[in-house]
Amino acid sequence: MTLSPQNARQLEEKLREQQALLERSMLTAVEQGRQTVADETQDVADQAVTSYQKELLFTQGTNGHTQLSQIRLALERIGEGSYGECLQCGDPIGAKRLEAVPWTPNCIDCQEKIENGQIEDPVRAA
């Protein structure tokens, strides 16, 4: 499947919107993390809640950073003209998959092989 210029523009716009949303979300998480300070007067239960909140914010930040990296790489592939091609096998990525997950670097078959451990994910290895 070759992306039409109109479809490519729509997906690029969707990627840029998701990028902006993630950047705002990550800034908010950082600010919340800085505000979540364990007070010496907190009892053990309050300290546990504070610790849990920090861990949750850290996990959200890590997941957001991973997705943001994938979005930036997808935008680079758009600029290079290789967007929509699977990084593993080189086959076209299905239109429905790109619509659902526009930052995906892999076709559905290769993604399944990565998730089953049959092939290594170069994005995760980097």
N, C-alpha and C positions, 0 to 999 in steps of 0.2 A: 504494500500500500504506500503510495506516495502522498504526502500531505499537500493539499492545495494551499496556495498562499493565504487564503482567507482562514483556513483551519489552523495553519501555523501561527498566524497573528492572534487568533482567539486563544490558542493554547499558551502563547507567549504572554498575553495579557493576564491569563489565569495564573501563570507562574509568578508574574510580577506582583499580582495582588496577594498571593499566598506568601511570597517573600516578605512583603511589607507587613502583613499580619503577624508572621512569625517573629520578625524583628521587634515589633511593638510588644508582643507577648513575652519575648525573652527579656526585654528591658524591664518590663513590669515584674517578672519573676526575680530578676536580680535585685530590684528595689525592695521587693517583699522579703527576700532573703536577708538583706542588710537590716531590715526592720525587725526581723525575728531574732532577737537577742535573748539569750537565757539570762534571766534576772537571778541574782544570788538569793533572793528572798523566795523564789518559787519552790514549791514542794516537789517531791519526786514525780508525781503525776503530771504536773504542769511542765516539768523539765522534759518528760517523755513526749508530751504533745509538741513542745517546741522542737525537739529533736526530729520527730516525725515530719513536722511541717518543713523543716530544712531539707530533709531527705527527699520529700515529695517535690519541692522546688528544684532541687539539684537534678532529679530524674527528668522533670519537665524540661529543664534547660538542656540537658544532654540530648534528649529526644528531639527537641526543637533545633538544636545545633546540627544534628545529623540530617534532618529533613531540609534545613536551610542549605547545607552543603550540597545535597542532591539537587535542590532547585537551582543553585548557582551553576552546577555542572550542566544541568539541562539547558539553561540559558546560554552557556558557552557552546553547547552542541548546536543550538539554533543558529548562533553566529557563524559556526563552522560549516553549517549545512548538513550535519550528520544526525540531527535530531530525528527521532522516530525510528532509528536503527538500533537493534539490540547490540550492546557492547560485547556480549558473549559470542553470538553466532553470526551477527551481521544482518540477520533477517529483519524485515520490517516489524515494528511493534504494532499490534492491532489498534485500530482507531478507538474502540471502546475502552481499551486499557489506557491509552493516552488520555482520553477524556476523564476517566476515573482517577488516574494517578499520573498527571502530566510530567512529573519529575522522574518517572521510572526509567532506569537505564537498560532494562531487560524485557524481552518478550515473556509471555506467560510461561512458555515451556522452560526457558532457561531459569526463570525465577523459581519455578517448582523444583528444578534440579538443585538450585542453591539452597532452598529451604530443606530439601531432603539430604543435603550434604554430599550430593553427587559431584558437584563442581564448587570451586571456591569463588566467593563474591569478591571481585577486585575492589569494589567500593568500600567494603568493610575492612579489607586487608590493608588498605592505604591509610 
